[in-house]
């Protein structure tokens, strides 16, 4: 971020506090977003919305995985859920359900279930709270399956 006096680098999670505010001042501007090199990492993102023409998500899920050197297990993982709270949240228990395990249908379901248990959707839409929460599990599973399709081994 840059303003008239100083340039600084911040992690994105510190900049984005919630949907209507951020840590950046009105005099600052984001000039770049730097993404680390992929180096075999696997990523996927999916958004649930009413219609393709509307950009506002009902739910979105981002998955990042780092396969272990043996390409059979997952060394590191991040699963982030957004659109149901005032800011995206990192589901640590969903990531932990994957780390150190072989990539199987059971581990996908375990991670998806853990993310649903972590979720606390706001009751701020005309959609049922419990339906939105159950969709967390479905969409984490689908996004994780998409990541598997992107990786030839996983």
Residue pairs with C-beta under 8 A, 6 or more apart in sequence:
1 7
1 8
1 9
1 10
1 15
1 24
1 28
1 29
1 30
1 31
2 8
2 28
2 29
2 31
3 25
3 27
3 28
3 29
4 27
7 31
9 34
10 23
12 33
14 23
15 22
15 23
15 24
15 30
16 22
16 23
16 87
16 88
17 23
17 87
18 86
18 87
19 86
19 87
20 86
24 30
40 66
40 67
41 64
41 65
41 66
41 67
42 63
42 64
42 65
42 66
42 67
42 147
42 148
42 150
42 151
42 154
43 62
43 63
43 64
43 65
43 147
43 150
44 62
44 63
44 143
44 144
44 146
44 147
44 150
45 60
45 61
45 62
45 63
45 143
46 60
46 61
46 139
46 142
46 143
46 146
47 57
47 59
47 60
47 83
48 57
48 58
48 59
48 60
48 83
48 135
48 139
49 55
49 56
49 57
49 58
50 58
56 83
57 82
57 83
58 83
58 84
58 125
58 127
58 132
58 135
59 81
59 82
59 83
59 84
59 132
59 135
59 136
59 139
60 81
60 82
60 83
60 88
60 139
61 79
61 80
61 81
61 82
61 115
61 136
61 139
61 140
61 142
61 143
62 78
62 79
62 80
62 82
62 88
62 143
63 77
63 78
63 79
63 80
63 140
63 143
63 144
63 146
63 147
64 77
64 78
64 79
65 74
65 76
65 77
65 98
65 147
65 151
65 154
66 74
66 75
66 76
66 77
67 73
67 74
67 75
67 151
67 153
67 154
68 74
68 75
69 75
71 153
71 154
72 102
72 103
72 153
73 100
73 101
73 102
73 103
74 98
74 99
74 100
74 101
74 103
74 107
74 154
75 99
75 100
76 95
76 99
77 94
77 95
77 98
77 99
77 111
78 90
78 95
79 90
79 91
79 94
79 95
79 98
79 111
79 115
79 140
79 144
80 88
80 89
80 90
80 91
81 88
81 89
81 91
81 115
81 118
81 119
81 136
81 140
82 88
82 89
84 119
84 120
84 121
84 122
84 132
84 133
84 136
85 119
85 120
85 121
85 122
86 122
89 118
89 119
91 114
91 115
91 118
91 119
91 140
92 118
93 114
93 115
93 117
93 118
94 111
94 112
94 114
94 115
94 118
94 140
95 111
96 114
97 107
97 110
97 111
97 113
97 114
98 107
98 110
98 111
101 107
103 148
103 154
108 141
108 144
108 145
108 148
109 141
111 140
111 141
111 144
112 136
112 137
112 138
112 140
112 141
112 144
113 137
115 136
115 137
115 140
116 133
116 134
116 136
116 137
116 140
119 133
119 136
120 133
121 129
121 132
121 133
121 136
123 129
125 132
147 154
148 154
